[in-house]
Amino acid sequence: MRSTEHELIERCRQGDETAFRELVDQYKGLVFALVARSITNRARAEELSQDVFLKVHKGLPYFRGEAKLSTWIYRIVINVLSQERPDLATASLDDRDQNDRPRVQPAADDRAFGDLVMKDRLHKAIEQLPLQYQVLVNGHYLKGMRYEDLAEALNMPMGTVKTHLHRAKRRLRHLLETEYR
Amino acid sequence: MRCDDLEPLIEAIADDSLQLSAEDAAHVATCANCTQRIERARSIESLLSMREIAQPQAAFTHAVMARVVQDRWKAERAIDLGFNLAIAAGIAVIVVAGAGLAWSLGLLSVTIDVEAIVQALDTGATGRLLSQVQTVAMSAVLLTMALVLWWWAEAARD
């Protein structure tokens, strides 16, 4: 743990409100961006992001510093999202459980790819992914989040993160080829 | 058959984390299906990279701090309520124990004089009040003690 991070945590533990304000300012961007990518309703996303920081505030006295602060915060984000979308949190990641094969011939005409509508379709398709996949896809493309952060937050080895990320994107491609055409 | 073999690798090819073997590259070059799949995967990759990054509202930190204060206040209220209930229960225990002790030592006896009660009921309001002075006085003393204890505990906490 970096000394500045350690100092910040210690100050927060001692009840220094300015320190906690600093902590919120430091992480609010990533936390909100990550939550907002899974929760379409902006007001709800704000509320859930605030919940994350309330849990951080309550949990800081018990935070032992074994993981990085950012990793711990991302874990809280995943927990909060799991509570919000329990259906997705328990969805299977096993490809064999999914009807994952393209139901449309890939060679079929698909002019919609690449246009602006595609962004909306992509967003809807991401919302259908299991939560772990959502966090991977949403987090990986956020500036400031690294493979290592995702691996630690999701409690996965690095290699598994890459494999799951590819699987998540494959499932996205299949969803876009079928449900969201 | 090769298309099925390549299918699980399309995303890795699209994000350049996997280099195709010469044999696979030759297949892709002549296979419309695989070429299209890779193109789609690259489109998705590109769209994911270009997604907007939502920013929280300017007052986000302030809102979090307000909720922290609100949470703390709720917790303190719960502690206060628990403390007051504990004090009340403690006083009740002391009173009951004291009365029990006095009764067991013969300092307190409970007799029910039905005739006196009937007579008391027959007298006016003043008479009834006078007969309850002892009870009222005891209640007042207990209430005062509870208030003093509460005040003392609050002062000590501050």
Contacts between the chains, C-beta under 8 A, distances in Angstrom:
chain1	res1	chain2	res2	distance
A	17	B	65	6.9
A	17	B	68	7.9
A	20	B	65	7.5
A	20	B	68	7.1
A	21	B	61	5.9
A	21	B	65	6.2
A	24	B	60	7.5
A	24	B	61	4.8
A	24	B	64	5.2
A	24	B	65	7.5
A	25	B	61	5.6
A	28	B	56	5.2
A	28	B	60	5.4
A	28	B	61	6.5
A	28	B	64	7.8
A	29	B	53	7.8
A	29	B	55	6.7
A	29	B	56	7.1
A	32	B	54	6.3
A	32	B	55	7.0
A	32	B	56	4.0
A	32	B	60	7.0
A	33	B	53	4.9
A	33	B	54	5.4
A	33	B	55	7.6
A	36	B	54	3.8
A	37	B	51	7.4
A	37	B	54	7.2
A	42	B	54	7.5
A	45	B	54	7.3
A	46	B	56	6.4
A	46	B	57	6.5
A	46	B	60	6.9
A	46	B	63	7.6
A	49	B	56	6.4
A	49	B	60	7.3
A	50	B	60	7.5
A	50	B	63	5.9
A	50	B	64	5.2
A	50	B	67	5.8
A	53	B	64	4.7
A	53	B	68	7.9
A	54	B	64	7.2
A	54	B	67	5.8
A	54	B	68	6.6
A	54	B	71	6.3
A	57	B	68	5.4
A	57	B	71	7.7
A	58	B	71	7.8
A	105	B	33	7.9
A	106	B	33	5.0
A	106	B	36	5.3
A	106	B	37	5.3
A	106	B	40	7.6
A	107	B	32	5.4
A	107	B	33	5.3
A	107	B	36	6.1
A	110	B	36	7.8
A	110	B	40	7.6
A	113	B	39	7.6
A	113	B	40	5.9
A	113	B	43	5.2
A	114	B	43	5.5
A	118	B	43	7.2
A	118	B	47	6.2
A	119	B	47	6.2
A	119	B	51	7.6
A	122	B	44	6.8
A	122	B	47	5.3
A	122	B	48	7.4
A	122	B	51	8.0
A	137	B	48	6.6
A	140	B	48	7.9
A	141	B	48	4.8
A	141	B	49	5.7
A	141	B	51	6.2
A	142	B	53	6.4
A	143	B	53	7.2
A	162	B	17	7.1
A	165	B	11	7.9
A	166	B	8	8.0
A	166	B	11	4.2
A	166	B	12	5.5
A	166	B	15	8.0
A	167	B	11	7.9
A	169	B	11	4.4
A	169	B	14	7.8
A	169	B	15	7.9
A	169	B	41	6.8
A	169	B	44	6.2
A	169	B	45	7.3
A	169	B	48	7.7
A	170	B	8	7.1
A	170	B	10	6.8
A	170	B	11	5.3
A	170	B	41	8.0
A	172	B	44	5.9
A	173	B	10	7.3
A	173	B	11	7.4
A	173	B	37	7.4
A	173	B	40	5.7
A	173	B	41	5.8
A	173	B	44	5.9
A	176	B	40	7.4
A	176	B	44	7.1
A	177	B	40	7.4
